[in-house]
Amino acid sequence: MKTKPKEKMVHRAGFVTVKGGMSALCFPKPRAIDLARASWTKKDNEVTCDKCLDIIEINKASVSP
């Protein structure tokens, strides 16, 4: 019996590490995203990480007039 492959979590890009890795917006301390388990994007509408989505919404609310 084959199992369906798990979809990767998509984080919002936050910071670039010294070694060139991308850190997620939701990480408390900058570190590279494990690309075997997750991916990253710069487009807010492609994000699937709940923590990143919460931060995006907070940022939008603080910028909106």
N, C-alpha and C positions, 0 to 999 in steps of 0.2 A: 504494500500500500504506500503510495507516494503522498507526502504532505505538501501542502501549498506553501511556497516560500513566503516568509514574513516580509512585509513591506518595511522599508527603511524609514526611520524617523527623519524628518527634514527640519533642520534648525535654521534660524535666521543668523547670518554671518554677523559676528560681533567685532572681533579683533583678529589681526594676523599675528601669529607667534614669530619669534625670532628665527625659527627654523623654517618658516613658510607655511606652517599649518594654520588652519582656520579655527578660531575659537567661536563657540556658539554664544549668542546674546544671553542665554539663560545660565551660563556657567558662572558660579560665584567668583572663581579665580580663572583667569585665562589659561586654557590648555587646548591642545589640538583635538579635534573631533575624530573619533574612531570611525573611519570611513567604511569599515567592515559592517558596522551596526547602524550607522546613520550617515546622513548627507547634509549639505548646507546650501543655502540660496541667499540671494540678495533681494529677492522679490517677496514682499509681505504676503501676497495671495497664495504662494506655494508652500508656506510654512505649515507643518503638521504638529510641531511640538507645542503642547499646551502652555508650558512655562514661557516660551518665546512669544506665543500669541498674547499672553497676558501683558508682557512687557511692551509689546508693540501697541496694544490698546492704551496702556497707561501713557506712553509717549505721545500717541495721537491726541489723547484728551488734554494733555498739558500744553500742546502746541496750538490746538484749535482755539479760535477767538470766542 
